[in-house]
């Protein structure tokens, strides 16, 4: 099926330009030319340096640190391309910030994930492409098509190729159990779950129980996001004390804020496998961290959307 639009154009904000470059290399097209910068008064400016009239435009911008600047850059870029008569604008947001604020779990609190969805839509985006949303219900916050790609197959391929002789997949909490179950199915390993209870809004959590057996096995902790690394390192300690012979971890989004790097450095995790949805800053690099690129995943998704082909066909069905 051919596209209704003209040429594909891939542009980038300042959140992860290296990923945008890698995506363009995979698609084999030049990266679109645009200036996105901040004036001394902190106002953000965008100028497109080529014609995009009628083109199928993809704006790659994870909403990573500094989060609020990344959000504003994306919104301003969308508006600029809309006013430049782009045929279709797809916001490619590998990491969707505020994903945890997806419901009213306390009195008098916002649903910021919904607010952000409204802002992206009102700015003029025709479509959203993202990777492993923290909560699937966020897709329903949009009144435009959403392609929620997953990097779980990429992580599974890496750990399968390691050839671990007796692996067990561990979910660091109940909320990640479905993701961990799918991962366990992909590498043909049993599943265990660390039950925990989060205490308030200050990133403290209390580990309560381990469901399943890890004794004598190599544990692989799987989560969608590591923020302060409190949950993942607590879970690692729990499975190590329960008899795991080695502890590995895999996650899609490496936020790694606050004490995360020191916690990971001091933890019993032997290897942490991440993706580049969020760029890993130089001061956050450790010998035990391995970064996998999602450029091929995004590039394939972009080519399929442009051609009107199935995006879901990229991912084999899981039971």
Secondary structure in CASP SS format (residue, H / E / C, confidence):
PFRMAT SS
TARGET T0000
AUTHOR 0000-0000-0000
METHOD secondary structure of the structure
MODEL  1
X C 1.00
X C 1.00
X C 1.00
X C 1.00
X C 1.00
X C 1.00
X C 1.00
X E 1.00
X E 1.00
X E 1.00
X E 1.00
X E 1.00
X C 1.00
X C 1.00
X C 1.00
X C 1.00
X H 1.00
X H 1.00
X H 1.00
X H 1.00
X H 1.00
X H 1.00
X H 1.00
X H 1.00
X H 1.00
X H 1.00
X H 1.00
X C 1.00
X C 1.00
X C 1.00
X C 1.00
X C 1.00
X C 1.00
X E 1.00
X E 1.00
X E 1.00
X E 1.00
X E 1.00
X C 1.00
X C 1.00
X C 1.00
X C 1.00
X C 1.00
X E 1.00
X E 1.00
X E 1.00
X E 1.00
X E 1.00
X C 1.00
X C 1.00
X C 1.00
X C 1.00
X E 1.00
X C 1.00
X C 1.00
X E 1.00
X E 1.00
X E 1.00
X E 1.00
X E 1.00
X C 1.00
X C 1.00
X C 1.00
X C 1.00
X C 1.00
X C 1.00
X H 1.00
X H 1.00
X H 1.00
X H 1.00
X H 1.00
X H 1.00
X H 1.00
X H 1.00
X H 1.00
X H 1.00
X H 1.00
X H 1.00
X H 1.00
X H 1.00
X H 1.00
X H 1.00
X H 1.00
X C 1.00
X C 1.00
X E 1.00
X C 1.00
X E 1.00
X E 1.00
X E 1.00
X E 1.00
X E 1.00
X E 1.00
X C 1.00
X C 1.00
X C 1.00
X C 1.00
X C 1.00
X C 1.00
X C 1.00
X C 1.00
X C 1.00
X C 1.00
X C 1.00
X C 1.00
X C 1.00
X C 1.00
X C 1.00
X C 1.00
X C 1.00
X C 1.00
X H 1.00
X H 1.00
X H 1.00
X H 1.00
X H 1.00
X H 1.00
X H 1.00
X H 1.00
X H 1.00
X H 1.00
X H 1.00
X H 1.00
X C 1.00
X C 1.00
X C 1.00
X E 1.00
X E 1.00
X E 1.00
X E 1.00
X E 1.00
X C 1.00
X C 1.00
X C 1.00
X C 1.00
X H 1.00
X H 1.00
X H 1.00
X H 1.00
X H 1.00
X H 1.00
X C 1.00
X C 1.00
X C 1.00
X E 1.00
X E 1.00
X E 1.00
X E 1.00
X E 1.00
X C 1.00
X C 1.00
X H 1.00
X H 1.00
X H 1.00
X H 1.00
X H 1.00
X H 1.00
X H 1.00
X H 1.00
X H 1.00
X H 1.00
X H 1.00
X C 1.00
X C 1.00
X C 1.00
X C 1.00
X E 1.00
X E 1.00
X E 1.00
X E 1.00
X E 1.00
X C 1.00
X C 1.00
X H 1.00
X H 1.00
X H 1.00
X H 1.00
X H 1.00
X H 1.00
X H 1.00
X H 1.00
X H 1.00
X H 1.00
X H 1.00
X H 1.00
X H 1.00
X H 1.00
X C 1.00
X C 1.00
X E 1.00
X E 1.00
X E 1.00
X E 1.00
X E 1.00
X E 1.00
X E 1.00
X E 1.00
X E 1.00
X E 1.00
X C 1.00
X C 1.00
X C 1.00
X C 1.00
X E 1.00
X E 1.00
X E 1.00
X E 1.00
X E 1.00
X E 1.00
X E 1.00
X E 1.00
X C 1.00
X C 1.00
X C 1.00
X C 1.00
X C 1.00
X C 1.00
X E 1.00
X E 1.00
X E 1.00
X E 1.00
X E 1.00
X E 1.00
X E 1.00
X E 1.00
X E 1.00
X C 1.00
X C 1.00
X C 1.00
X H 1.00
X H 1.00
X H 1.00
X H 1.00
X H 1.00
X H 1.00
X H 1.00
X H 1.00
X H 1.00
X H 1.00
X H 1.00
X H 1.00
X C 1.00
X C 1.00
X C 1.00
X C 1.00
X E 1.00
X E 1.00
X E 1.00
X E 1.00
X E 1.00
X E 1.00
X E 1.00
X E 1.00
X E 1.00
X C 1.00
X C 1.00
X C 1.00
X C 1.00
X C 1.00
X H 1.00
X H 1.00
X H 1.00
X H 1.00
X H 1.00
X H 1.00
X H 1.00
X C 1.00
X C 1.00
X C 1.00
X C 1.00
X E 1.00
X E 1.00
X E 1.00
X E 1.00
X E 1.00
X C 1.00
X C 1.00
X C 1.00
X C 1.00
X C 1.00
X C 1.00
X H 1.00
X H 1.00
X H 1.00
X C 1.00
X C 1.00
X C 1.00
X C 1.00
X E 1.00
X E 1.00
X E 1.00
X E 1.00
X C 1.00
X C 1.00
X H 1.00
X H 1.00
X H 1.00
X H 1.00
X H 1.00
X H 1.00
X H 1.00
X H 1.00
X H 1.00
X H 1.00
X H 1.00
X H 1.00
X H 1.00
X C 1.00
X C 1.00
X C 1.00
X C 1.00
X H 1.00
X H 1.00
X H 1.00
X C 1.00
X C 1.00
X C 1.00
X C 1.00
X C 1.00
END
